Amino acid sequence: MNRSIIRFILCRVMQFEGAFFLLPCIVAIIYHEEQGVVFAFSAAAAFALGTLGCMFKPKSTVFYAREGFVTVSLSWILLSLIGAIPFVATGEIPNYIDALFETVSGFTTTGASVLTDVEAMSKTTMFWRCFTNWIGGMGVLVFIMSILPLSGSYNMNLMKAESTGAEVGKIVPRVKDTAKVLYGIYIGLSVVLVILFLFSGMNLYEALIITFSNMGTGGFANLNASLGGYSHSAQVIATIFMLLCAVNFNVYYLIITKRFKDIHKLEEVRWYLIIVAVSITIITFNARSSFETLYDSFHHSAFQVASIISTTGFATADFNTWPMLSKAILLMLMLVGGCAGSTCGGIKVSRLLLSLRTLKRELNHITHPRSVKKIQYGGNAVTEETVKSVGSFMIAYIFVFVVSNLVVAIDNFDFQTTFSAVLACLGNIGPGLGIVGPTGNYSTLSAFSKLILSFDMLAGRLEIFPMLVLFYTGTWKRN
């Protein structure tokens, strides 16, 4: 275990978080809010501590998968622990556990909240709250690698631990350049979305913070009514971009480089669009009685399907009151999530497809024992290592989900609240059903349950294994 390189990267993370704290300071200056002083001190402290730690250079910059997983998980924990301090220091979330829950929810782009009145929050602190969604969307270590790359091919171990999906590859030869391309696309889409929101009637501040949450698929909003408080055109724009952000970002790179033929090989995207279309159609007609016109039913169904499958968590309607079939479909979408290589959470469509094809192969083997068939995906044969990885992920996901449900059940809330709260946090969705539905929040849960759900949010965002590695005794043994 190369502890020195882990310590060095963690200190880099502190430096960057200190720099991130400066943005709310600018908002405080513009709106003449005193909360900017807290963020200024937080910025100075985080940057100073990070700089002090970086003065002690690591003995070796070599690190492997073990160091990569530990570094990523500890980085996200450190980001959350430090990022929660301004909430407490400003007094806007006085309880540190609540502040930590809100911060973890922000960085993991979950959107679960303990706030009962978000409109009472200052613009400065609200900016930081929504900005955490944008930071966590693409991944802070991907951002750091694009600016301050470490040694050679070892960077891939960090990217694999932080990125989503069954496999992570380089879209250009160097990891540094891959990180730059990903963030370039991310920033470019963010700029376009800000402009579109401005045309929809939002002011610049509103356009920025909703863009942060929309692009990061985080779902934090500055109104108690979420996006239900904004114009119809803003909701349509948000729907489109939620769906876009749940697509593998490699698609946009292929479009930019005019490699349109390669897009057809991305089978996951095709099935993702099919799932979206079928879900919207069924819910539109099933929830028709909840709306005045068929178009209203379609509009809100499309918005909610986009919000849930992209794991954003915005809301324009209380889907708690929808028919059971519609709620069941939304719960299934919480489990599935969007595409690998996107900013969303959930199991991912690719893993679902591979799991179903593995099941089909096993059934074929039972009926035709002598046949040997490879699993095909995207026109290529899938390696047994990938199949094993998907199976292990599914087992780990179910294990964390079951244990978390048992622990949160101690609070003695109703089944749908407990079940959906864990599912919404582990899948990085945000709102669930019952007490934690789109018109509710997580404030009534116990402090212990909030810590468990915070772990679930981190585990869901980092795809389970980086968090579990921390608790595996073999991780910390010296070679």
C-alpha positions as CSV (number, residue, x, y, z in Angstrom):
1,M,0.0,0.0,0.0
2,N,1.5,3.3,-1.1
3,R,0.2,5.5,1.7
4,S,2.3,8.5,0.7
5,I,0.6,8.9,-2.7
6,I,-2.8,8.5,-1.1
7,R,-2.0,11.3,1.4
8,F,-0.6,13.5,-1.4
9,I,-3.8,13.1,-3.5
10,L,-6.0,13.8,-0.5
11,C,-4.1,17.0,0.1
12,R,-4.6,18.0,-3.5
13,V,-8.3,17.4,-3.1
14,M,-8.3,19.7,-0.1
15,Q,-6.6,22.4,-2.2
16,F,-9.2,22.1,-4.9
17,E,-12.1,22.2,-2.4
18,G,-10.5,25.4,-1.0
19,A,-10.6,26.9,-4.5
20,F,-14.2,25.7,-4.9
21,F,-15.2,27.6,-1.7
22,L,-14.2,30.9,-3.4
23,L,-17.1,30.8,-5.8
24,P,-19.8,31.3,-3.1
25,C,-17.7,34.2,-1.9
26,I,-18.3,35.9,-5.2
27,V,-22.0,35.3,-4.9
28,A,-21.9,36.8,-1.3
29,I,-20.2,39.9,-2.7
30,I,-22.8,40.3,-5.4
31,Y,-25.8,39.9,-3.1
32,H,-24.1,41.5,0.0
33,E,-24.5,38.5,2.2
34,E,-22.4,37.9,5.3
35,Q,-22.2,34.1,4.7
36,G,-19.3,34.9,2.3
37,V,-17.0,35.4,5.3
38,V,-17.5,31.8,6.4
39,F,-16.7,30.5,2.9
40,A,-13.6,32.7,2.7
41,F,-12.2,31.3,6.0
42,S,-13.1,27.8,4.9
43,A,-11.4,28.4,1.6
44,A,-8.2,29.7,3.3
45,A,-8.1,26.8,5.8
46,A,-8.7,24.0,3.3
47,F,-6.2,25.4,0.8
48,A,-3.6,26.0,3.5
49,L,-3.9,22.5,5.0
50,G,-3.8,21.0,1.6
51,T,-0.7,23.0,0.5
52,L,1.0,22.1,3.8
53,G,0.4,18.4,3.1
54,C,1.5,18.6,-0.5
55,M,4.9,20.0,0.6
56,F,5.8,16.4,1.6
57,K,6.2,14.7,-1.7
58,P,5.4,11.0,-2.0
59,K,8.3,8.6,-2.2
60,S,6.7,6.9,-5.2
61,T,3.9,8.0,-7.5
62,V,3.2,4.4,-8.5
63,F,-0.2,3.1,-7.4
64,Y,-2.4,0.2,-8.4
65,A,-6.1,-0.7,-8.2
66,R,-6.0,-1.0,-4.4
67,E,-4.6,2.5,-3.9
68,G,-6.9,3.8,-6.6
69,F,-10.0,2.5,-4.8
70,V,-8.9,3.7,-1.4
71,T,-7.9,7.1,-2.7
72,V,-11.2,7.7,-4.4
73,S,-13.4,6.6,-1.5
74,L,-11.3,8.6,1.0
75,S,-11.3,11.7,-1.3
76,W,-15.1,11.7,-1.5
77,I,-15.4,11.2,2.3
78,L,-13.0,14.1,2.9
79,L,-14.8,16.3,0.4
80,S,-18.0,15.7,2.3
81,L,-16.6,16.2,5.8
82,I,-15.0,19.5,4.8
83,G,-17.9,20.6,2.5
84,A,-20.4,20.3,5.4
85,I,-18.5,22.8,7.6
86,P,-19.9,26.0,6.0
87,F,-23.5,24.8,6.4
88,V,-22.9,24.5,10.2
89,A,-20.8,27.7,10.5
90,T,-23.4,29.8,8.8
91,G,-26.1,28.3,11.1
92,E,-28.3,27.4,8.1
93,I,-27.9,23.7,8.9
94,P,-26.8,23.8,12.6
95,N,-26.6,20.1,13.1
96,Y,-23.4,18.6,11.7
97,I,-24.9,15.2,10.9
98,D,-27.7,16.9,8.9
99,A,-25.1,19.1,7.2
100,L,-23.0,16.1,6.4
101,F,-26.0,14.3,4.9
102,E,-26.9,17.3,2.8
103,T,-23.3,17.6,1.6
104,V,-22.9,13.9,0.8
105,S,-26.2,14.1,-1.0
106,G,-24.8,17.1,-3.0
107,F,-21.5,15.6,-4.0
108,T,-22.9,12.2,-4.9
109,T,-25.6,14.0,-6.9
110,T,-28.4,12.3,-5.0
111,G,-30.6,15.3,-4.1
112,A,-32.0,13.9,-0.9
113,S,-32.5,16.7,1.6
114,V,-33.1,17.3,5.3
115,L,-34.3,20.9,4.6
116,T,-37.9,21.7,5.2
117,D,-37.7,25.1,3.7
118,V,-35.0,25.5,1.1
119,E,-36.2,29.0,0.2
120,A,-35.1,30.3,3.6
121,M,-31.5,29.5,2.7
122,S,-29.2,32.4,1.7
123,K,-28.2,32.7,-2.0
124,T,-24.5,32.2,-1.0
125,T,-25.1,28.9,0.8
126,M,-27.7,27.7,-1.8
127,F,-25.0,28.3,-4.5
128,W,-22.6,26.0,-2.7
129,R,-25.3,23.5,-2.1
130,C,-26.2,23.2,-5.8
131,F,-22.5,23.6,-6.9
132,T,-21.7,20.3,-5.1
133,N,-24.1,18.6,-7.6
134,W,-22.0,19.9,-10.5
135,I,-18.7,19.0,-8.9
136,G,-19.8,15.5,-8.1
137,G,-21.4,14.9,-11.5
138,M,-18.3,14.2,-13.5
139,G,-16.1,13.4,-10.5
140,V,-13.6,15.6,-8.7
141,L,-10.7,13.3,-9.3
142,V,-11.4,13.3,-13.1
143,F,-11.3,17.1,-12.9
144,I,-8.0,17.0,-10.9
145,M,-6.4,14.6,-13.4
146,S,-7.3,16.9,-16.3
147,I,-5.3,19.7,-14.7
148,L,-2.7,18.0,-12.5
149,P,-2.1,14.5,-13.9
150,L,-0.1,12.0,-11.9
151,S,2.3,9.4,-13.4
152,G,1.4,7.7,-16.6
153,S,-1.0,4.8,-17.0
154,Y,-1.6,4.6,-13.2
155,N,-4.2,7.4,-13.6
156,M,-6.5,4.8,-15.0
157,N,-6.8,3.2,-11.6
158,L,-8.3,6.4,-10.3
159,M,-10.6,6.8,-13.3
160,K,-11.9,3.2,-13.0
161,A,-12.6,3.7,-9.3
162,E,-14.5,7.0,-9.8
163,S,-16.3,6.4,-13.2
164,T,-19.5,4.5,-13.6
165,G,-20.2,1.3,-15.5
166,A,-19.0,-2.3,-16.0
167,E,-15.9,-1.2,-17.9
168,V,-14.0,2.1,-18.2
169,G,-11.8,2.9,-21.1
170,K,-9.9,5.7,-22.6
171,I,-11.6,7.6,-25.4
172,V,-8.3,9.1,-26.4
173,P,-4.8,7.5,-25.9
174,R,-3.8,9.4,-22.7
175,V,-5.9,9.4,-19.4
176,K,-5.1,13.1,-19.0
177,D,-6.6,13.9,-22.4
178,T,-9.6,11.6,-21.7
179,A,-10.3,13.6,-18.6
180,K,-10.0,16.9,-20.5
181,V,-12.4,15.7,-23.2
182,L,-15.0,14.6,-20.7
183,Y,-14.8,17.8,-18.7
184,G,-14.8,19.8,-21.9
185,I,-18.0,18.2,-23.0
186,Y,-19.5,18.6,-19.5
187,I,-18.6,22.3,-19.4
188,G,-19.8,22.9,-22.9
189,L,-23.2,21.3,-22.3
190,S,-23.5,23.3,-19.0
191,V,-22.9,26.6,-20.8
192,V,-25.6,25.7,-23.4
193,L,-28.0,24.8,-20.6
194,V,-27.5,28.1,-18.8
195,I,-28.2,30.0,-22.0
196,L,-31.4,28.0,-22.6
197,F,-32.6,28.5,-19.0
198,L,-32.1,32.3,-19.4
199,F,-34.3,32.2,-22.5
200,S,-36.9,30.3,-20.4
201,G,-37.3,33.2,-18.0
202,M,-34.8,32.5,-15.3
203,N,-32.3,35.1,-14.1
204,L,-28.6,34.3,-14.2
205,Y,-28.4,33.1,-10.6
206,E,-31.3,30.7,-11.1
207,A,-30.0,29.5,-14.4
208,L,-26.6,28.7,-12.9
209,I,-27.7,26.8,-9.8
210,I,-30.4,24.8,-11.7
211,T,-27.8,24.0,-14.4
212,F,-25.4,22.7,-11.7
213,S,-28.1,20.4,-10.4
214,N,-29.4,19.4,-13.9
215,M,-26.0,18.6,-15.4
216,G,-24.8,16.8,-12.4
217,T,-28.2,15.0,-12.2
218,G,-28.3,16.0,-8.6
219,G,-31.7,17.5,-8.2
220,F,-31.1,20.3,-5.7
221,A,-33.3,23.3,-6.3
222,N,-33.8,26.7,-4.7
223,L,-37.6,26.4,-4.5
224,N,-39.7,24.2,-2.3
225,A,-41.7,23.3,-5.3
226,S,-38.5,22.1,-7.1
227,L,-38.8,22.8,-10.8
228,G,-42.6,22.9,-10.4
229,G,-42.0,26.6,-9.5
230,Y,-40.5,27.4,-12.9
231,S,-42.0,27.9,-16.3
232,H,-43.3,25.2,-18.6
233,S,-40.4,25.8,-21.1
234,A,-37.8,25.5,-18.3
235,Q,-39.3,22.1,-17.4
236,V,-39.1,21.0,-21.0
237,I,-35.5,22.0,-21.3
238,A,-34.7,20.3,-18.0
239,T,-36.4,17.1,-19.2
240,I,-34.3,17.0,-22.4
241,F,-31.0,17.7,-20.6
242,M,-31.8,15.1,-17.8
243,L,-32.2,12.5,-20.5
244,L,-29.0,13.8,-22.3
245,C,-26.9,13.6,-19.1
246,A,-28.0,10.0,-18.5
247,V,-26.4,9.0,-21.8
248,N,-22.8,7.8,-22.0
249,F,-20.6,10.9,-22.6
250,N,-18.6,8.9,-25.2
251,V,-21.6,9.4,-27.5
252,Y,-21.0,13.2,-27.5
253,Y,-17.3,12.6,-28.2
254,L,-18.2,10.4,-31.2
255,I,-20.6,13.1,-32.4
256,I,-17.9,15.8,-32.1
257,T,-15.4,13.6,-34.0
258,K,-18.1,12.7,-36.6
259,R,-17.8,8.9,-35.9
260,F,-21.5,8.4,-36.4
261,K,-21.1,4.7,-37.4
262,D,-19.6,3.9,-33.9
263,I,-22.7,5.3,-32.2
264,H,-24.7,2.4,-33.5
265,K,-22.5,0.0,-31.6
266,L,-23.5,1.6,-28.3
267,E,-26.3,-0.9,-27.6
268,E,-26.9,0.4,-24.1
269,V,-28.1,3.8,-25.4
270,R,-30.6,2.2,-27.7
271,W,-32.2,0.2,-24.8
272,Y,-32.0,3.2,-22.5
273,L,-34.2,5.2,-25.0
274,I,-36.6,2.2,-25.4
275,I,-37.0,2.0,-21.6
276,V,-37.6,5.8,-21.4
277,A,-40.2,5.7,-24.2
278,V,-42.1,2.7,-22.9
279,S,-42.2,4.1,-19.3
280,I,-43.4,7.5,-20.4
281,T,-46.2,6.0,-22.6
282,I,-47.5,3.7,-19.8
283,I,-47.4,6.3,-17.1
284,T,-49.0,9.0,-19.3
285,F,-52.1,6.8,-19.7
286,N,-52.0,5.2,-16.2
287,A,-51.8,8.6,-14.4
288,R,-54.2,10.4,-16.8
289,S,-56.8,10.9,-14.1
290,S,-54.3,12.9,-12.0
291,F,-54.2,15.7,-14.7
292,E,-56.6,17.9,-16.5
293,T,-55.5,17.1,-20.1
294,L,-53.6,14.2,-21.8
295,Y,-50.8,16.7,-22.7
296,D,-50.4,17.6,-19.0
297,S,-50.2,13.9,-18.2
298,F,-47.5,13.4,-20.9
299,H,-45.5,16.5,-19.8
300,H,-45.3,15.5,-16.1
301,S,-44.8,11.8,-16.9
302,A,-41.9,12.6,-19.3
303,F,-40.4,15.0,-16.8
304,Q,-40.6,12.5,-13.9
305,V,-39.4,9.5,-15.9
306,A,-36.4,11.6,-17.1
307,S,-35.8,12.8,-13.5
308,I,-35.9,9.3,-12.0
309,I,-34.0,7.3,-14.7
310,S,-31.3,9.9,-14.8
311,T,-31.3,9.8,-10.9
312,T,-31.7,13.6,-10.9
313,G,-34.6,13.9,-8.5
314,F,-36.3,17.1,-9.7
315,A,-40.1,17.1,-9.4
316,T,-43.0,19.0,-11.0
317,A,-45.8,16.8,-9.5
318,D,-46.3,14.7,-6.4
319,F,-46.0,11.2,-7.9
320,N,-46.9,9.8,-4.4
321,T,-50.5,10.4,-5.4
322,W,-50.2,8.6,-8.8
323,P,-51.6,5.1,-9.4
324,M,-49.6,2.1,-8.1
325,L,-48.5,1.0,-11.5
326,S,-46.9,4.4,-12.2
327,K,-45.2,4.4,-8.8
328,A,-44.0,0.8,-9.4
329,I,-42.5,1.8,-12.8
330,L,-40.7,4.8,-11.1
331,L,-39.3,2.4,-8.4
332,M,-37.9,0.1,-11.2
333,L,-36.4,3.1,-12.9
334,M,-34.7,4.1,-9.6
335,L,-33.1,0.6,-9.6
336,V,-32.0,0.7,-13.3
337,G,-30.6,4.2,-13.6
338,G,-29.1,5.5,-16.9
339,C,-26.1,4.6,-19.0
340,A,-22.5,3.8,-17.9
341,G,-20.2,6.7,-18.4
342,S,-22.8,9.3,-17.6
343,T,-23.4,11.5,-14.5
344,C,-26.3,9.4,-13.1
345,G,-26.5,6.6,-10.5
346,G,-28.3,3.3,-10.4
347,I,-27.3,-0.2,-11.5
348,K,-27.0,1.1,-15.1
349,V,-28.7,-0.3,-18.3
350,S,-25.5,-2.0,-19.4
351,R,-25.3,-4.2,-16.3
352,L,-29.0,-5.0,-16.6
353,L,-28.5,-6.1,-20.2
354,L,-25.5,-8.2,-19.4
355,S,-27.2,-9.8,-16.4
356,L,-30.2,-10.8,-18.5
357,R,-27.9,-12.2,-21.2
358,T,-26.0,-14.2,-18.6
359,L,-29.3,-15.6,-17.4
360,K,-30.2,-16.5,-21.0
361,R,-26.9,-18.3,-21.5
362,E,-27.3,-20.3,-18.3
363,L,-30.8,-21.4,-19.4
364,N,-29.4,-22.3,-22.8
365,H,-26.7,-24.3,-21.1
366,I,-29.2,-26.2,-19.0
367,T,-31.3,-27.2,-22.1
368,H,-28.2,-27.7,-24.3
369,P,-25.3,-28.8,-22.1
370,R,-22.8,-29.3,-24.9
371,S,-23.3,-25.9,-26.5
372,V,-20.8,-23.1,-25.9
373,K,-22.0,-19.6,-26.3
374,K,-20.4,-16.2,-25.8
375,I,-22.4,-13.3,-24.5
376,Q,-22.6,-10.7,-27.2
377,Y,-22.8,-7.0,-26.4
378,G,-22.5,-4.1,-28.8
379,G,-21.4,-6.5,-31.5
380,N,-18.5,-8.0,-29.5
381,A,-18.1,-11.0,-27.3
382,V,-18.1,-10.1,-23.6
383,T,-15.1,-11.4,-21.6
384,E,-15.8,-13.7,-18.6
385,E,-14.0,-11.2,-16.4
386,T,-16.6,-8.6,-17.3
387,V,-19.4,-11.1,-16.7
388,K,-17.9,-12.0,-13.3
389,S,-17.5,-8.3,-12.5
390,V,-21.2,-7.6,-13.2
391,G,-22.3,-10.5,-11.1
392,S,-20.1,-9.4,-8.2
393,F,-21.5,-5.9,-8.4
394,M,-25.1,-7.1,-8.4
395,I,-24.4,-9.3,-5.3
396,A,-22.7,-6.4,-3.5
397,Y,-25.5,-4.0,-4.5
398,I,-28.2,-6.3,-3.1
399,F,-26.1,-7.0,0.1
400,V,-25.7,-3.2,0.8
401,F,-29.4,-2.6,0.0
402,V,-30.7,-5.4,2.3
403,V,-28.4,-4.5,5.2
404,S,-29.3,-0.8,4.9
405,N,-33.0,-1.6,4.9
406,L,-32.7,-3.6,8.1
407,V,-30.8,-0.8,9.8
408,V,-33.1,2.1,8.7
409,A,-36.1,-0.1,9.6
410,I,-35.2,0.5,13.3
411,D,-36.7,4.0,12.9
412,N,-40.0,2.2,12.5
413,F,-41.3,4.1,9.5
414,D,-43.8,2.5,7.1
415,F,-42.4,0.0,4.5
416,Q,-42.6,2.2,1.4
417,T,-40.7,5.0,3.2
418,T,-37.9,2.7,4.5
419,F,-37.6,0.7,1.2
420,S,-37.7,3.7,-1.1
421,A,-35.4,5.8,1.1
422,V,-32.6,3.2,0.9
423,L,-33.3,2.6,-2.8
424,A,-33.3,6.4,-3.6
425,C,-30.1,7.0,-1.7
426,L,-28.2,3.9,-3.0
427,G,-29.4,4.7,-6.5
428,N,-28.5,8.5,-6.0
429,I,-32.1,9.5,-6.9
430,G,-33.1,11.7,-3.9
431,P,-36.9,11.6,-3.4
432,G,-38.6,8.3,-2.7
433,L,-42.1,7.5,-1.6
434,G,-44.0,8.1,1.6
435,I,-42.4,10.5,4.1
436,V,-39.3,10.9,1.8
437,G,-41.5,11.6,-1.3
438,P,-41.2,14.6,-3.6
439,T,-43.1,16.8,-1.2
440,G,-41.3,15.4,1.9
441,N,-37.7,15.2,3.1
442,Y,-35.3,13.1,5.2
443,S,-35.3,15.4,8.3
444,T,-37.4,13.0,10.5
445,L,-35.0,10.1,10.2
446,S,-32.6,9.4,13.1
447,A,-29.0,10.6,13.0
448,F,-27.9,7.0,12.7
449,S,-30.1,6.3,9.7
450,K,-28.8,9.5,8.1
451,L,-25.2,8.2,8.5
452,I,-26.2,4.8,7.0
453,L,-27.9,6.6,4.1
454,S,-24.9,8.8,3.6
455,F,-22.8,5.7,3.3
456,D,-25.3,4.4,0.8
457,M,-25.1,7.6,-1.3
458,L,-21.3,7.3,-1.4
459,A,-21.5,3.6,-2.2
460,G,-24.0,4.2,-5.0
461,R,-22.0,7.0,-6.6
462,L,-18.7,5.1,-6.4
463,E,-20.3,1.8,-7.5
464,I,-20.1,0.0,-4.2
465,F,-16.6,-1.5,-4.3
466,P,-14.5,1.6,-3.4
467,M,-16.5,2.0,-0.2
468,L,-16.4,-1.7,0.7
469,V,-12.7,-1.9,0.1
470,L,-12.2,0.4,3.1
471,F,-13.8,-2.2,5.4
472,Y,-11.8,-5.2,3.9
473,T,-8.9,-6.1,6.2
474,G,-6.7,-7.2,3.4
475,T,-6.7,-3.7,1.9
476,W,-4.5,-2.3,4.7
477,K,-2.0,-5.1,4.8
478,R,1.5,-4.2,3.7
479,N,2.9,-6.1,0.7
